[in-house]
Amino acid sequence: MPDLIRLYIRQCLLGFALGIILSMALVILNVANIGYLIDNVEGGWLAFGLLSLFNGLVFAGVHFGITIMRMGDEEK
């Protein structure tokens, strides 16, 4: 597998994991009553799944973008 593809997969998985960790922190810390809503509303876990999915997608893209932009930096 080419190095760039391997880099893309690795960085996107890491970014996705960070997004899921952020979603879990929002629920555990009950920011803006998200934890309460997920526990007490029917279909709350669906909302948590979507929150995790979308946060993961955003963090994956940002993490890979930062990695690619840092590749051009040459230490002098």
DOKE-441900 format. One record per residue (C-alpha): x negated, y, z negated; residue in one letter. Coordinates in steps of 0.02 Angstrom, whole numbers, always signed. Example, Ala and Ser with C-alpha at 12.3 -4.5 7.8 and 13.67 -1.06 7.14 Angstrom:
// DOKE-441900
<zati><X>-615</X><Y>-225</Y><Z>-390</Z><code>a</code></zati>
<zati><X>-684</X><Y>-53</Y><Z>-357</Z><code>s</code></zati>
// end
This chain:
// DOKE-441900
<zati><X>+0</X><Y>+0</Y><Z>+0</Z><code>m</code></zati>
<zati><X>-71</X><Y>+172</Y><Z>+43</Z><code>p</code></zati>
<zati><X>-135</X><Y>+278</Y><Z>-99</Z><code>d</code></zati>
<zati><X>-11</X><Y>+419</Y><Z>-69</Z><code>l</code></zati>
<zati><X>+139</X><Y>+301</Y><Z>-80</Z><code>i</code></zati>
<zati><X>+70</X><Y>+226</Y><Z>-240</Z><code>r</code></zati>
<zati><X>+45</X><Y>+401</Y><Z>-311</Z><code>l</code></zati>
<zati><X>+223</X><Y>+450</Y><Z>-263</Z><code>y</code></zati>
<zati><X>+301</X><Y>+297</Y><Z>-345</Z><code>i</code></zati>
<zati><X>+197</X><Y>+314</Y><Z>-504</Z><code>r</code></zati>
<zati><X>+229</X><Y>+500</Y><Z>-526</Z><code>q</code></zati>
<zati><X>+415</X><Y>+487</Y><Z>-488</Z><code>c</code></zati>
<zati><X>+437</X><Y>+345</Y><Z>-614</Z><code>l</code></zati>
<zati><X>+346</X><Y>+446</Y><Z>-745</Z><code>l</code></zati>
<zati><X>+451</X><Y>+600</Y><Z>-709</Z><code>g</code></zati>
<zati><X>+611</X><Y>+497</Y><Z>-713</Z><code>f</code></zati>
<zati><X>+561</X><Y>+425</Y><Z>-882</Z><code>a</code></zati>
<zati><X>+532</X><Y>+601</Y><Z>-948</Z><code>l</code></zati>
<zati><X>+705</X><Y>+652</Y><Z>-889</Z><code>g</code></zati>
<zati><X>+785</X><Y>+506</Y><Z>-978</Z><code>i</code></zati>
<zati><X>+688</X><Y>+548</Y><Z>-1137</Z><code>i</code></zati>
<zati><X>+754</X><Y>+727</Y><Z>-1126</Z><code>l</code></zati>
<zati><X>+932</X><Y>+663</Y><Z>-1106</Z><code>s</code></zati>
<zati><X>+912</X><Y>+550</Y><Z>-1257</Z><code>m</code></zati>
<zati><X>+842</X><Y>+695</Y><Z>-1359</Z><code>a</code></zati>
<zati><X>+991</X><Y>+803</Y><Z>-1312</Z><code>l</code></zati>
<zati><X>+1110</X><Y>+669</Y><Z>-1373</Z><code>v</code></zati>
<zati><X>+1014</X><Y>+625</Y><Z>-1531</Z><code>i</code></zati>
<zati><X>+990</X><Y>+807</Y><Z>-1582</Z><code>l</code></zati>
<zati><X>+1172</X><Y>+844</Y><Z>-1535</Z><code>n</code></zati>
<zati><X>+1130</X><Y>+999</Y><Z>-1435</Z><code>v</code></zati>
<zati><X>+1291</X><Y>+1093</Y><Z>-1392</Z><code>a</code></zati>
<zati><X>+1391</X><Y>+947</Y><Z>-1467</Z><code>n</code></zati>
<zati><X>+1340</X><Y>+831</Y><Z>-1324</Z><code>i</code></zati>
<zati><X>+1308</X><Y>+687</Y><Z>-1445</Z><code>g</code></zati>
<zati><X>+1479</X><Y>+709</Y><Z>-1524</Z><code>y</code></zati>
<zati><X>+1566</X><Y>+713</Y><Z>-1355</Z><code>l</code></zati>
<zati><X>+1477</X><Y>+558</Y><Z>-1292</Z><code>i</code></zati>
<zati><X>+1521</X><Y>+461</Y><Z>-1450</Z><code>d</code></zati>
<zati><X>+1702</X><Y>+516</Y><Z>-1466</Z><code>n</code></zati>
<zati><X>+1770</X><Y>+541</Y><Z>-1291</Z><code>v</code></zati>
<zati><X>+1827</X><Y>+398</Y><Z>-1180</Z><code>e</code></zati>
<zati><X>+1700</X><Y>+379</Y><Z>-1040</Z><code>g</code></zati>
<zati><X>+1567</X><Y>+472</Y><Z>-1137</Z><code>g</code></zati>
<zati><X>+1435</X><Y>+344</Y><Z>-1093</Z><code>w</code></zati>
<zati><X>+1471</X><Y>+375</Y><Z>-910</Z><code>l</code></zati>
<zati><X>+1432</X><Y>+558</Y><Z>-941</Z><code>a</code></zati>
<zati><X>+1270</X><Y>+507</Y><Z>-1027</Z><code>f</code></zati>
<zati><X>+1224</X><Y>+398</Y><Z>-879</Z><code>g</code></zati>
<zati><X>+1253</X><Y>+540</Y><Z>-756</Z><code>l</code></zati>
<zati><X>+1159</X><Y>+663</Y><Z>-867</Z><code>l</code></zati>
<zati><X>+1012</X><Y>+543</Y><Z>-873</Z><code>s</code></zati>
<zati><X>+1018</X><Y>+510</Y><Z>-686</Z><code>l</code></zati>
<zati><X>+1019</X><Y>+692</Y><Z>-635</Z><code>f</code></zati>
<zati><X>+889</X><Y>+745</Y><Z>-763</Z><code>n</code></zati>
<zati><X>+781</X><Y>+600</Y><Z>-705</Z><code>g</code></zati>
<zati><X>+796</X><Y>+651</Y><Z>-523</Z><code>l</code></zati>
<zati><X>+750</X><Y>+832</Y><Z>-560</Z><code>v</code></zati>
<zati><X>+603</X><Y>+786</Y><Z>-670</Z><code>f</code></zati>
<zati><X>+540</X><Y>+658</Y><Z>-544</Z><code>a</code></zati>
<zati><X>+539</X><Y>+786</Y><Z>-403</Z><code>g</code></zati>
<zati><X>+458</X><Y>+921</Y><Z>-509</Z><code>v</code></zati>
<zati><X>+327</X><Y>+802</Y><Z>-578</Z><code>h</code></zati>
<zati><X>+278</X><Y>+741</Y><Z>-405</Z><code>f</code></zati>
<zati><X>+276</X><Y>+920</Y><Z>-338</Z><code>g</code></zati>
<zati><X>+160</X><Y>+978</Y><Z>-476</Z><code>i</code></zati>
<zati><X>+46</X><Y>+829</Y><Z>-444</Z><code>t</code></zati>
<zati><X>+35</X><Y>+866</Y><Z>-258</Z><code>i</code></zati>
<zati><X>+4</X><Y>+1052</Y><Z>-287</Z><code>m</code></zati>
<zati><X>-136</X><Y>+1013</Y><Z>-410</Z><code>r</code></zati>
<zati><X>-224</X><Y>+902</Y><Z>-282</Z><code>m</code></zati>
<zati><X>-282</X><Y>+1056</Y><Z>-187</Z><code>g</code></zati>
<zati><X>-372</X><Y>+1130</Y><Z>-337</Z><code>d</code></zati>
<zati><X>-558</X><Y>+1109</Y><Z>-325</Z><code>e</code></zati>
<zati><X>-658</X><Y>+1128</Y><Z>-483</Z><code>e</code></zati>
<zati><X>-809</X><Y>+1240</Y><Z>-456</Z><code>k</code></zati>
// end
